[in-house]
Amino acid sequence: MVCYSVSVIAIVSTFLTIYALSLFLNSKTNIFNENGRLDKDYFKYRWQPFGCNLPRFNGTELVLKYKGKRILFVGDSLGQNQWFSLVCILHVALPQAKYSIEKIGKLYTFTLLEYNIWLLYLGNPLIVDTVTQKGSRVLKIDSISSGNIWKEMDVLVFNTWHWWDRKGKKQTWNVIQEGNITYKDMDRMELYKKGLNTWAKWADSNLNSTKTRVFFQGVSPDHEGCKGKTRPAKSPGNIHPGEIELEKVLKTMSKLFVRLINITRLSQFRSDGHQSIYSNSMDCIHWCLPGVPDAWNQLLYHFLIS
């Protein structure tokens, strides 16, 4: 790992763009909040892997290569974190390009009009189906019925993890259904693995690797203690158990065309990059922008142009 400061002009430009887009999205969706952090060291780091050079993000190259294409992020709010980062990076790279941005239900769309490139985010935190039956929320762990829109895309970026171990009022289902068997609850890691395997089987059967490039974002870690952190940690800690299971499932896929965006270890160093006390509540899960999700998109960019 090598960390160093990026240019002040790039920082200011990106920050102002994110602020402007945040205000716009907040006025439309009421989900984005102005970040009140006074320190700015958290967005002055750039990741550089050992053994190879990671190319700098070139927004012009990306939009020219993917002109007329649709890139869809599917998953929870960490996937949305990455989508929002990419929207801002491309807007900074092409500040004069006309764009449109809108929200319909759980689908967010950012379009660079002259390039006809679409960046979309679809909120689907568990990826598998959750339906209401007789007033009860049912998690159908072996079912995916919402994949038709996925098959229309040129690039797909999936992610899931943080909603699987929610309990109490934050849990999004009442019962679990697998085939004809209904469970009140289940070991959450086992449940997570079942959900990943359902997605893997669906992707193997339904996605065409000659039409669609498919990525899975590794697990974005949270940090129990992020308050007051202003510099990266010296050690990432233990390997994330959710990431271990994700990598196991991806290796079972018969087509093996899904690329893992391995963000977990690099993000584990960055307890300083969370929204912390500067969100509506103490938040050590989501990330400030500019910040850590920009590094995720640099990895995605490398895969997309290669």
Number of C-alpha atoms within 10 A of each C-alpha: 8 9 11 10 11 12 9 10 9 11 16 12 17 21 17 14 19 22 18 14 18 21 16 15 18 14 11 13 15 11 9 16 14 14 16 10 13 7 8 12 14 21 19 16 18 18 17 15 11 9 6 7 8 14 11 11 19 15 17 12 13 16 19 13 14 19 16 15 17 19 23 26 27 27 22 21 20 24 25 21 18 22 27 23 24 22 21 25 23 19 21 19 18 14 13 8 13 12 16 10 17 15 15 9 9 9 15 21 19 19 18 21 14 11 17 16 21 25 21 25 28 24 18 21 21 23 24 21 17 22 12 11 8 7 8 11 15 21 23 19 24 19 18 16 10 11 15 11 9 20 15 15 19 20 20 21 24 23 26 26 22 19 16 19 13 12 11 8 7 9 11 17 20 16 16 20 17 13 10 5 7 13 12 10 12 11 9 14 15 12 16 23 18 17 23 25 20 18 23 20 15 17 21 16 11 13 20 15 15 8 12 18 19 21 20 21 25 24 24 26 24 18 17 10 13 20 17 10 15 16 14 18 13 8 10 16 10 8 11 16 10 19 20 12 15 22 14 13 18 20 12 12 15 12 15 11 18 19 15 18 19 18 20 19 19 17 22 22 18 26 28 26 27 26 23 25 16 17 18 11 9 14 19 21 19 21 23 21 23 24 21 28 26 24 21 23 19 20 19 20 20 15 14 14 11 5
